[in-house]
Amino acid sequence: MRPSVPALALVLGLGVQASAQEPAPPHAEEPAPPAPKQEPAAPPRPPDSPAVRLPEVVVTPARRAADPFGTPAVVRAAAGEVLFERRARRTVPEALGDVPGVGVQKTSQGQGSPYLRGFTGFRTLTLLDGLRLNNSVYRDGPNEYTTLVDPAALDRLEVVEGPGSVLYGSDAVGGTVNLLTRRVLPDHDPEDRATEATWERRLGYRYGSADRSSVARGEVAGRLGTRFGARAGGTWADYDDVDGGRHVGVQPRTGYESRSGDVAAEWQPAPGVRLRAAALHTTQEDAWRTHATVFGLAWHGTTVGTDLARVLDHERTIGALHLDAARLGDLPVRDLRLSLSAGRLAEEQDQTRASGSRNVQSLVATTYQGAVHATTPLLGGRLLYGLDWARDLVQSARRNFAAGTGLFTGSSIQGPVGDDARYDLLGAFLEAEAPLARWLEATAGVRGTWADARAGAVQDPATGGEVTVEDSWANLSGAGRVLLRPDETFRAFVGLAQSFRAPNLSDLTRLDTARSGELEVPSPDLRPERYLTFEVGARWREPALRLEAAWFYTWISDYIDRTPTGNVVAGQLEVRKRNTGDGYVQGASGSAEIRFVEGPLRGIRATLGASWAEGAVDTYPTSAPVKERRPLSKVPPATFLARLGFEPAGADWFVEADVRAARRQERLSPGDERDTQRIPVGGTPGYAVFGLRAGATLAPKFRVHAGIENLGDKDYRHHGSGVNEPGQHAVVGGTLEF
């Protein structure tokens, strides 16, 4: 029998209380709260070591600033300057591919999706400054929505592998990605109260040869003393058709355009208090799903699509207001954050079938969010608690046009999801962290979630008539972790945690093309998916060496999967969602970083990373009522990364080289086997590609960089992708500040 994690969390919580230290002696006034546990400071960075480092503080795994070395979970962080300037990654998904343990799938050049522990789409949670980007129209499998955040607006990326439902609710199954935007004021409380205004201007440009791409960025930021600051920026990007490897050549209809803008303002009215307002907007135009069209690529036996056109346009706008307070008067409240947000996601797909008939599908999802969380010192540790709420309002439509004449023939009951729809998520959580001994620490938490879905206009797949869909679910998830810290250089952890995913509007009401030649129809009456993950990991940290390794095993219950109905509609195989049963996914990841901080090799840094995952679930491969256990869909193969960089002490230049490799992926689900437009028969071939890049500061505020990716001009694609990666690809760019 599977252990009950809420029960485990309660037991650990009682154990924390029973093992607490003696109370602090009384004072004449209110007793001073216990000082929060502090991780030992990171080993000092020698002054002559390379300047670029991964951030030493993360906020995602604990909803507060913490040293990742002392976090009982697998946490990765990457600085935006490294990913988007030095390595010139085009999109957020491409940048996440630089993070060990993260896989990437690309349906097209403008549509990418990160994989964490074998999951993607609505089974991984993406946040923007701690607020949900996931909404109720996110699809099963890969989706394009992570590309709708301008990477130039980001300060860093944080990735927490594994279940995060206690702190973040539904969808945090494979892991959580937090996209953190650039700040205007420093994080510390400034002492200088000068009122003089200062302004900074920044221009940047990037050119790529394989897609004849141009990306330009302009930005202005200003401060009025040290208490108020503002920033505004815009990015324009134009990507032409991608030139694949030595045998593929130019891949038609793979280019697209993108426009982005972002503004932010910050005010520190008092020490320890910060008010921040920010907004981002992105427009993406003419991003084809090329693999589904006659312009698709026949590669290693993949089939070419039949649509004459399938073009997507997207708009995403997000506005948020955050209030942070280190203390709340005399109350025992610390690290308070109150957040409010409103966002709009608009999507339009223009599809022309082989018959010449045309349809234009559209959806608009408007999301409102509110969240509050804080901590209270407790028994030598801390108590974290909070509430959050999100509501989606969705409008969805489809207009149909006749073949030949192009005349409008009418509108359908719904678009890609149910029309006139609403989806609510409400949650409350509590997590306690406290020492059990000088060398041992425990964390235990629990969250209650309520989800409610309502769609006013849904097409009944059986009758073709209009129906409504209404359902709601409640969930209680718990987690418990133990951290071993025997000295300042070693940490080990073990954890057991639940996660879950409530069915969303895409699960319940989707009516749209799915994989190659499939038509997904609405599927009401689904139950939430439930997961239980056991994981163990260890870290070693010294000034010149860092090592990390982790292994996990996840039990899956009530998995929701697309299954054939036996019907064929307009030449497409009809599929619908079902709770097909149980399953598992397991895997391991590891990384190593060697920094030569003295001697003749000083300034050299070597990085190694590897990850692997595999899983299987119960499903129905055909319309027959026969269940089989088959591989989980589109799980990335084992991947490897090796990088060697050199930045001499005190130098204003750097060089680095890397190799990325992936094994052949032959473990295919029934849906993968039918998805022949993206996955070759028998699986996706493995690859190894090499890159070389360099950069220099030519003047105090003028930086340039250049690189060549895929030096061997290899033909390859990430598993499950609908387009091949660029062949030999030169990238040059620069940034000027004035």
N, C-alpha and C positions, 0 to 999 in steps of 0.2 A: 504494500500500500504506500502511495506517495505521502511524504510527510506534509503536514499542514503548516505552511509558512506563517500565516497569522499567529498560529499557536506558538511556533518557534520564536517569532518576534516578541511575543508576550513573555515567554520563558527567559529569553535573553535580556529583555527589559527588566524583569524581576531580578535576574542575576546581576545586572548592572547596579541596581539599588542595593542589593545585599552586599556587594563588594565595594561599595563606595568608601572613600576615606572619611576620617573623622571630620565633623563639621568645624568650620572656622570659628575661632574664639569670638565672643560677642564684642561689639564696639558700642561706644556711647550713642552713636547714631546708627542709621541703617547699616547692617553688615555689608561690607564690600563683596560683590559677587566674585565667585572663584574665577581666576584667570583662565581663559580658554586654553585648551591644550595647544601647544605650539610644536610644530615639527622642527627638528634641528635645521638650522640654516643650511641652504645648499652649499656644497663645497665652494670656497671662494674661486672666482674666475681670475686666473692670472692676468695682469694688465696687458700682457703681450699676446694673449690668445686671440683667436678669431672673434670678431665682434658679433657675428650673427649666432643666436642661440634659440632653441625652442623656449617658449615662455616657461618660467619656473613657477608660475602661479596659474591655477585654473579655477573656474567658478562652477562649471557644469555639474560635476559629480556630487557636490554638497550644497549647491545654491549659495555659495559664499567663497571668498578667496581662500585657497588652500594649496599647499605644496603637493603636486601630483605624486611625489615619491612616497608620501604617507597616506595615500588614498587606497582603500581596500577594493579596488576595481582596476580594470585596464583602461588607462586614460592616455590619449595622445593629444598633442597640441602642436600647431604649426603657425609661424608668424606670417602674416599677409605679405610683408615686404619680401620674404624669401620666395614665397610661392608665386606671387603675381608680378614681381619685378625681376628678381634674379633668375627665376626659372620660367617666367613669362607664360604661366598657364592661362588659357583662355577663359575657362569657366570654373565655377566652384566644384563641380564633379571632377574635372581634370585635376584640380589642385588636391582634392581628397585622395586621388590616386597616388599622391606622393606620401601619404600617411600609411605606415605599416599596418596591416590588418584590414584595410579598406579596399574593396574591389570596386570597379567602375564598369557600367554598361552604357552604351550609347546607341539609342535607336537611330539617331541621326547626329550630325555635327552640332545641332542646336538643342539636342535632347539627351541629357545624361542623367544617370541615377546611381547613387552610391550603394554598395552592398556591405553590410556588417553581419558577420557570423552567419552567412548564408541567406540573409533576408534583405529585401529592398522595398521600395514603394511604400505602401501604408503599414508595413511591418518594421520600418525604421522611422524614428521621429526626428524631424528637423526643426530647430528653433532659430529664431532671430533675436538676439539679445535676451534669451531666456523665455520668449513667448513662442507659441506654436505657429509654425508655417503649415504643418499638416492640416488639411481640412477634410470635410466629409465627401468630397468628390475625388480624392486621391484614389488611383486605380490599383488593382492587383498587379504585382510585378513592376517592372521599370516604368517610371514616368519622368516627365521633363521638367518638373517644377523647381528643382534645385538650381537649374540654369537661369531662373528668373530673378536672381539676386546678383547685382553687379559686384564682382570680386574687388573692384577698385575701392569700394566703400568699406571693406572689411579690414579690421586690425589683425584678427587671427581666427583660426578654426580650432574648435575643441571637439574631440570625439571620445565618447564613453562607450566602450563595447559592452554588450550584454543588457540584461533587463533593467529598465529604469522606470517601471510603472509606479513604484511607491512615490517618487518625487515628481514624475511628469505625466502619469496617467496612461491612457490608451495609446497604442501604437509603438511604445518604446520596448520592442521585443528584441530585435537584433542589436539595437544600440541607439544612441542619441547623438546627433550632430548639432552643435551650437555655433552659429555664425555670429561673431561679435564685431559690431561696427566700430569704426575709428572714433576715438574720443577727441574732444577739443581741449579740455582742461586736464591737468595731471590728476592721477588718482589720489595723491596725498593732499592734505589740507595745506594750502599755501599760507606762508606767514607774511609775505609781501602784500601789502594792501594798496599798492600804487594804482593809480587810475589811468595811466597813460595807455593809449590804444596802440596795439601792434597788429600788423597785417602780414600775411604770408600768401604768396601765389605759387601755384604749381602747375606745370604743363608736362604731359607725358605722351609718348607715342610708341607703338609697337607694330612691326611689319612681319608677316609670315609668308614664306615663299610658296609652300605647298598649296595654300588656298588663296594666294594673292590678297591676304587680309590686311586691313588697316584698322587700328584701334587708337583713338585719340581721347585724351582725358584732360579736362581743365578743372581747377579747383582753387577756391579762395577761402582763407580762414582768418579770423581775427579775434583778438582778445581785448577786453576793456579791463585792464589790470589783471588780477588773478582770480576774480570772482565771476566773470561772465565771458563766454566765448561763443562763437558761431562759425559754422562751416557750410559751404555749398559747393557742389561739384556736379559735373556731367560727363558722360562717356558716350562716344559714338563709335560703333563698330560695324564694319562691312566685311563679310566673308564670302569669297567666291567658291566655286566648286573645288572639292578636295582632290588633289592628285595623290593616289594611293602609291603602293610600292612599285617595284620594277616591272611587274607584269600587269598590274591592275590599270594604271593610267588614271586619267581624270574620271571622277565619279559624278555624272551629271545630276543636277538638281540637289546638290548638297550644300549650296551656299545659302546665306540668310543675312538679315540685317538686324541690328539691335541698338536701342537707344535707352539710356538710363540717366536718372538724375537723383540726387540725394541732398538733403539739408539736415542740419542738426544745430541745436542751441543748448548750452548748459549754463546753469546758474548755481553758485554756491552761496546761499544767503547767510549761512553760519557754519562754523567748523563742524565737520562730520555730516553735513546735509548737502545733498545735491539734487537738483531738479533738471531733468534732461528731456527734451522733445526732439524727435527725429522722424523723418519721412523718407521713403524710397519709392521710386517709380521705375519700372522697366517695361519697354515695349519690344517685342520680338516679332518680326514679319517674315513671311515667305519661308518658313522652316518646313521643308517637305519631309514626309515619311517615305523616303525614296524606295525602301525595300518593298513596300506594298504596291509600287507602280511599275509600269513597263520600263522605267529608267533604272530599275534595280540592278544589282550586281550578281551575276552568276559566278560564285567563287567556291571552289572545292565541292561543287554539287548543289549549292543552294539554288532554289528556284526563283525566277523573276516574277514579280507581282503582276497583277492584271489591271489595276486601276490606271486610268489615263492621267489622273492627278489626285494628289492627297496633300493638301497644303494647310499648315496651321499658323495662326496668328495668336499671340498672347499679350496680355497686359496684366501687370501686377503692381498694385499700389498699397503701401503699408504706412500707417502713421502710428506712433506710440509715444506715450508719456510715462516716464519713470521717476519716482521719488525714492531716494535712498537716504536713510538716516542711520548713522552708527549707533545712536542711542535715542531713546524716547523719554526725555525728561528723567524723572526719578524712578520710572518704572523699570523692572528688570527685563527690558526688551532691547535686543541688540540686532544689528544688521537688518533693519526693517527695509523691505522693498515693496512699494505699491506700484502696479503697472496697469495701464489702460491702453487698449489698442483697437484700431479699426483698419480693416483691409479689404481689398477687392481684387479678385482674380477673374479675368475675362478670357475666354477661349473661343476661338472660331475655327472650324475645320471645313474646308471646301473640297469635296470629294466627287470625282467624275469616274464612273465605273466603265468597264469595257464596253457595255451596251450603249454608252453615251449619256445615260441618265445621270443627273447631277443632284446632289443634296448639300445643303449648307447647315451644319450643326453649330449651335452656340450654347454657351452656358456662362452665367455670371454668378459667382459665389461671393457674397459679402459676409465678412466675419468680424464679430465683435468679441473682445476678450477683456477679462479683468482678472488680476491675480494679486495676492498679498501673501508674503511670508516673512518670518522673523525667527530669531533664536533667543533662547533664555539660558543663561548659565545654570547648570544643574549637576550637582554631585561630582564636581571636578571635570565635567564635560559640558555638553550642551544639549538642548532640546530644540529641534527645528520643527516648525509647524506652519501650515498655510492653507489657503483656499484658492481655487481657481475655477473659472467658468469661461466657456466659449460657446458662441452661437453662430451657426451658418444659416444664411438665408439664400436660397438657390433658385434661380430662374433658368430654364433649359428649353430650347426650341429646336425644331428642325423644319427647314423649308425644302420642298421637292420641286425639281424641274424636269420636264420631259426631254427625252433624247431627240436629237435632230433639231427641233424647234427651239429648245431652251425655254419654253413657256412655263411659267409657274403653275404647278398642278395642285398645290395645297400644302398645308402644314400638318405635321404629325402631332400626336397627343403629347409627346415629349421629345426632348433632345437626347444627348448621351446619358443623362440621368433623369430621374423624375422631376417634373416641373412643379413650381409652387411648393417648394420643399423647405423644411426647417430641420436643423440638427443641433442638439444641445449636449454639451459635456459639462458636468459639474463634479468637482472633486474636493476632498479634504484629506490632508495627510499629516502624519506625525512621525518624526524620526528622532531617536535618542542615541547619543554617542557618549561613551564614558569609559574610563580606564578600569580594567579588571585587576591589573597589576602594573608595576612600573614598566614592564615590557610587553603588555598585552592590552588591547583595546577592542571593545565590541560596539557594533552599530546595529540597531534594530528599528524597523519602521513598518508602518501600515498605512494604506490609503483606501478610502471608500470612494467609489465612482458611480455616478448615475448617468446613463446615456439615453437619449430620447430622439427617435427619428420619425418624421412625418413628411409624406410626399402626397400632394393633392391630386396630381395627374400622372398616372403611370399606365403604360400600355400593357394590358394582359396578354401574355404570349400565347395563351390558348384560344381566346376569343377575339383578340384584336381590339377589344373595347377598353374604355377608360375605367380605372380602378384607383383607389387610394391605398397607401401603405402606411401603417402606423405600428410602431413597436418601441419597447423600452427595455433596458437591462440595468441591473445593479451588480456591482462587483466589489469584492474585498480582496486586496492583494497585500502580501507582506514580504519582508526581506530581512535576513540576518547575516551579518558579516563579522569576522574576527580578524584583527590585524596583529601580527607578531612583529615587534621592533626591538630586537635584542641589543642593537648598537646603532651607531649613526650611519652605518654603511649598508645595512641589510634590512629588507622588509619582505614579509610573506603574508599572504591573506588567503582565506577560504570563505566562500559565501554560498548561500542557498536563497534563491529569490524567485518569486512569482512575477509573471507579467501577463498581460491580457490585451486583447484587441476587440473592441466592440464592433459589430457590423456597421459599416457606414453606408451612405447613400449610394455609393458606387456598387457595393456588394448587393444591396437590396433592389436597386431600380435600374441598373445599367442596361441600356439597349444600344449596342454599338459593336463595330468590328473589334475583335479581340486579337488573337494571334493570326498567323497566316490562314486565311480562308475560313475563319470562325466568326460567328455572330453570337455575342453574349446577350441573353435575355434576362428580364427582371427575375429576382430570386428572393421573395419575402420569406419570413419564418426561419431566419438563421439564428444560431446561438453564438455568443462570443467565443473566440478562440482563447485557450488558456495554455500557459507555458510555465514550466518549472525548470530553473537552471542551477546546476551545481558548477562552481568554478574554483580554481585554485591558481595562484600565481606567486611570483617572487621577483624581487628587484635587488640589484646591487649598484651602488653609486659611489664613485670616488672621483677625484678631479680629472683623472685621465681615462676613466673607463665607466661605462654604464651598460648594464645588462638587464634584460627583462624577458620573462617567459610566462605563459599562461595556457591553461587547458580548460575547456568547458564541455559540459554535456547538458542538452536541453531536451526535456520530455514535452511532447506536443499533445494537446487534447482538443478535440472538436475542430480540427483544421478545416478551413473553408477553401475549397478548390473548385475550379471550373471542371464540369463533367459533361460529356456528350448526352444529348437527349434522344438521339436517333433521328431527329428531323433535319431536313435540308431546306434552307430558305434562300431563294434566289441564288442557288449555287454555293451557299455558305453552310458549313456545319454548325448547327445550333448547339450552344453550350449554356449551362446555367450553373450557379453556385450551389454547393451543398456542404454541410458539415460531414466530411467524408470519414473522419475518424482520428486515430492517434498516429504518432510518429516520433521522430527524434532528429536532432542535428547535433553534431559534435565537431570539435576542431581545436586547433592550437595556433598560437602566434608567438613570435619572439623577435627581439631586436637587440642590437649591440651598437655601441658608439665608442670609438677610440679617439681620444684627443691627445695629440702629442704637444705637451705644454712646455717642454724644455729639450735641450740637446739639438742635434743637427736636423731633426725632423720637426722641429717646433713650427706650428702653424698648419700641420696636416691633420685632417680629420677624416676618419673612415666610418661609414655607417652601413649596417647590414640589417635586413628585415625579411621576415618570411611569415606566411600565414597559410592555413589549410582548413577547410571545412567540408563536411559531407553529411547528408541526411536523407531520410526516407519518410514517407507518409502513406497512410492508407488512402486509396482513391479508387475511382471507377474508370478504368482506361477506355471503356466503351459504354454504350447505352445499356448493356446487359447488367442485371443486378448482381454482378460479381465483383467483389472488392479485392484489390491487390495492394501490396506494399511496394511502392515504386519510388525512385529517387526524387528528392525535392527539386522543384523547378529552378533552372538557371543559376544554380549555385556556382560561383566562380571556382576555377581550379586552384590548385596550390600555386602561389605566386612568390616571387623572390625579388629583392632589391638590394643592390650593392652600389655604394656611392663613395667616391674619394675626392676630397676637396683640399685646396691649399690656399691659405690666406696668410702671408707672412706677417710677423709681428709689426704693428705700426704701419702696415702697407695700406694703400688705397685701391687695391685691386685683388681679384680672386680668380681662381680657375677651379672647375670641378668636372668630373666625368662620372657616368653611372651606367649601369646595365639593369634592365628590367626583364624579367622572364616569367613565363607561365607554362605550366604543363598542359598537355592536351586534356580537354574535358570530354569524357565519354559517358559519364553518368547523366542520363537524360530522363526526364519525366515523360509521361505520355504526351503532355502538351508540348514539351520541347521537341519531341519526335515529329509532331504535326507542324511545328513552327519552322518549316523548311525555307522560308524566305530569309531567316536570320541565322539559323543553325544548320551547318552542313550535315549531311547524312553520316551518322556514326560519331558526330561530335565536332567540337571546334579545335583546330590544330593549335599546338603550343607555339611559343615564340620566345626569342631573346632579341632585344633591341638595345642599341648603345646610343648614348648622348654625350655631348661635350659642350660646355658653355663657359663664358668668362665675362667679367665686368670690371669697370674701373671708375673712379671718381676723377674726372678731368679738371674740375674746378671745385671750389668749396661746395657749390650747390648744383653741380651738373654731373649726373651719373649716366653711364651708358652700359649696355649689356648686349651680348650676342651669343648665339649658340646654334648648334646643329643637332637636331633630333633624328633618330632612326638613321644612323650613319650608314648602315648596310642596305638602305632602301628596301627593307623587307615588307612583303605583303602580310598583313596580320590584322586581326580584329579581336576586341575583347569578347568573351563568351556572351552570347545572347544579343549582340549588337546587330544593327541593320546596316551598318556602314563600316568600311575598313578605315583604319587609322592612316594618317598621312605617311607617305614615303619619306625619303630624305627631305628634311625640312629645316631651312635656315630661318632663324628668328633674330631680329635686331630691334633695339629700342633704346629709349633714354628718358630721363626725367630732369627737368630744370625747375629750380625753386628760386624765387626772387621776391 
